[in-house]
Amino acid sequence: MVRNPERRTALVDAAIEVLAREGARGLTFRAVDAEAGVPAGTSSNYFASRDDLFTQAGRHIHVRMAPDPDEVAEVMRPGPSRELIASLMHWVVRRMTAERTGYLAMLELRLEATRRPALRTELTRAIRADLEANIRFHVDSGLPGDPDTVRLLHFAVNGLLVEVFTLPGVFGDDPGQSAHARESADEETSRLVDLIVSRIVPG
């Protein structure tokens, strides 16, 4: 029986890197071993099957992408207001941009979950728990709005991030072409975050 949790975590992190770069089809034991820099066959000692590897990646990615509690406390220092919610949403976008690999891997896992029941169960549990925690945080912090406000922010900002990470040229020129285009796309993303908050959150 394998008893090295650090090695398991390193392998799952490697799987997330492979998912983001190669997509679900590229996630093999051999690719994970190469990414983690371990001997061939190592991953097969830690995961019962490829399906198990996907499920473990789905379980771990939320831990990897969870915010630092100290960062949350710092962002929450101002009093509850619509302006604070806008700051929180901008912070979420910055965090996801900094963790681009994790976000792309999450998109791959979501698609793969439509074909893998165990992964679908795991992702559903984790994302539902995150959303419920966000709703409790919002209400307990006295932020304006109700649980549906949080749900709508969740759907709107996540939809925006899908465009940012997959088809940024939807906002205009492809940001991959020039620094000016990247700056314009960032400005448009920021404007849309403010618009989302202003339309969804009560004043």
C-alpha positions in Angstrom: 0.0 0.0 0.0 1.4 3.4 -1.0 2.0 5.6 2.1 3.6 8.8 0.7 1.0 11.5 0.7 3.5 14.1 -0.5 4.4 12.1 -3.5 0.7 11.6 -4.3 0.1 15.4 -4.1 3.1 16.0 -6.3 1.7 13.5 -8.9 -1.8 15.1 -8.8 -0.2 18.6 -9.2 1.6 17.2 -12.2 -1.7 15.8 -13.6 -3.2 19.3 -13.3 -0.3 20.7 -15.3 -0.7 18.1 -18.0 -4.4 18.7 -18.2 -3.9 22.4 -18.7 -1.3 21.9 -21.4 -2.4 18.8 -23.2 -6.1 18.4 -22.4 -7.9 15.4 -21.1 -6.7 13.1 -23.8 -3.1 13.9 -22.9 -3.6 12.9 -19.2 -1.8 9.5 -19.1 0.2 7.8 -16.4 3.3 8.2 -18.6 2.7 12.0 -19.1 2.2 12.5 -15.3 5.4 10.6 -14.5 7.3 12.7 -17.0 5.8 16.0 -15.7 6.6 15.0 -12.0 10.1 13.9 -12.9 9.6 10.4 -11.4 10.4 6.9 -12.7 8.0 5.5 -15.3 5.3 3.5 -13.6 5.2 5.6 -10.4 1.7 7.0 -11.0 0.2 3.5 -11.6 1.3 2.7 -8.0 -0.7 5.6 -6.6 -3.9 5.6 -8.8 -6.0 2.5 -9.4 -6.9 3.6 -12.9 -7.0 6.6 -15.2 -10.5 7.3 -14.0 -9.1 7.4 -10.4 -6.4 9.9 -11.6 -9.1 12.2 -13.0 -11.1 12.0 -9.8 -8.1 12.7 -7.6 -7.3 15.7 -9.8 -10.8 17.0 -9.4 -10.6 16.6 -5.6 -7.2 18.3 -5.3 -7.7 21.3 -7.7 -10.0 23.1 -5.2 -7.4 22.8 -2.5 -4.8 24.2 -4.9 -6.9 27.1 -6.0 -8.3 28.0 -2.6 -7.4 31.6 -1.5 -5.1 32.2 1.4 -7.3 33.2 4.5 -5.0 36.1 5.2 -5.5 37.5 1.7 -9.3 37.2 2.2 -9.1 39.1 5.5 -7.0 41.8 3.8 -9.5 42.2 1.0 -12.4 42.3 3.4 -11.0 45.2 5.6 -13.3 47.9 4.1 -16.9 47.9 5.3 -19.5 45.8 3.5 -20.7 47.6 0.3 -21.3 47.1 -3.4 -17.8 48.7 -3.9 -16.3 46.0 -1.7 -18.0 43.3 -3.8 -16.5 44.8 -6.9 -13.1 44.7 -5.3 -13.7 41.1 -4.4 -14.7 40.2 -7.9 -11.6 41.9 -9.4 -9.5 40.1 -6.8 -11.1 36.8 -8.0 -10.2 37.5 -11.6 -6.6 38.4 -10.7 -6.3 35.2 -8.7 -7.6 33.1 -11.5 -5.4 34.8 -14.0 -2.4 34.1 -11.7 -3.5 30.5 -11.5 -4.2 30.2 -15.2 -3.0 26.6 -15.3 -5.4 25.5 -12.6 -8.3 27.3 -14.2 -7.7 25.7 -17.6 -7.3 22.3 -15.9 -10.7 22.9 -14.2 -12.3 23.5 -17.6 -10.9 20.3 -18.9 -12.1 18.4 -15.8 -15.6 19.9 -16.2 -15.9 18.6 -19.7 -14.5 15.2 -18.8 -17.0 15.0 -15.9 -19.8 14.7 -18.5 -18.2 11.3 -19.4 -16.9 10.1 -16.0 -19.6 9.7 -13.2 -17.1 9.5 -10.4 -15.4 12.7 -11.5 -18.8 14.4 -11.9 -19.8 13.4 -8.4 -16.6 14.8 -7.0 -16.7 18.1 -8.9 -20.4 18.6 -8.1 -19.7 18.1 -4.4 -16.7 20.4 -4.3 -18.2 23.2 -6.4 -21.5 23.1 -4.5 -19.6 23.2 -1.2 -17.6 26.2 -2.4 -20.7 28.1 -3.6 -22.6 27.4 -0.3 -19.5 28.6 1.6 -19.4 31.8 -0.5 -23.1 32.4 0.2 -22.6 32.0 3.9 -19.6 34.3 3.8 -21.6 36.9 1.9 -24.6 36.9 4.2 -22.5 36.6 7.4 -20.3 39.6 6.3 -23.4 41.8 5.8 -22.6 42.4 2.1 -25.6 43.7 0.1 -27.7 41.2 -1.7 -29.0 37.7 -0.9 -28.0 34.1 -1.8 -29.3 34.6 -5.4 -27.0 37.6 -5.7 -24.0 35.3 -5.0 -25.3 32.7 -7.4 -25.6 35.2 -10.2 -22.2 36.7 -9.5 -20.8 33.1 -9.6 -22.3 32.3 -13.0 -21.5 35.7 -14.5 -17.9 36.0 -13.4 -17.2 32.3 -14.3 -18.7 32.9 -17.7 -16.5 35.9 -18.2 -13.4 33.9 -17.2 -14.2 31.2 -19.7 -13.9 33.8 -22.5 -10.8 35.4 -20.9 -9.0 32.1 -20.8 -10.2 30.5 -24.0 -11.2 33.1 -26.6 -9.7 36.5 -25.4 -10.0 37.8 -28.9 -13.8 38.0 -28.3 -13.1 41.3 -26.6 -11.3 42.7 -29.7 -7.8 42.1 -31.0 -6.2 38.8 -29.9 -4.2 39.7 -26.7 -1.6 37.2 -27.9 -0.6 39.5 -30.7 0.6 42.6 -28.9 1.0 44.2 -25.5 -1.5 46.9 -26.5 -4.1 44.2 -27.3 -3.5 42.5 -23.9 -3.9 45.8 -22.1 -7.1 46.5 -24.0 -8.5 43.1 -23.1 -7.5 43.6 -19.4 -9.3 46.9 -19.4 -12.4 45.4 -21.0 -12.4 42.6 -18.5 -12.2 45.1 -15.7 -15.0 47.1 -17.1 -17.2 44.1 -17.5 -16.6 43.0 -13.9 -17.7 46.4 -12.7 -20.8 46.2 -15.0 -21.6 42.7 -13.7 -21.5 44.0 -10.1 -23.5 47.1 -10.8 -26.3 45.2 -12.6 -26.5 42.3 -10.1 -25.8 43.7 -6.6 -28.3 46.1 -5.1 -27.0 49.6 -4.3 
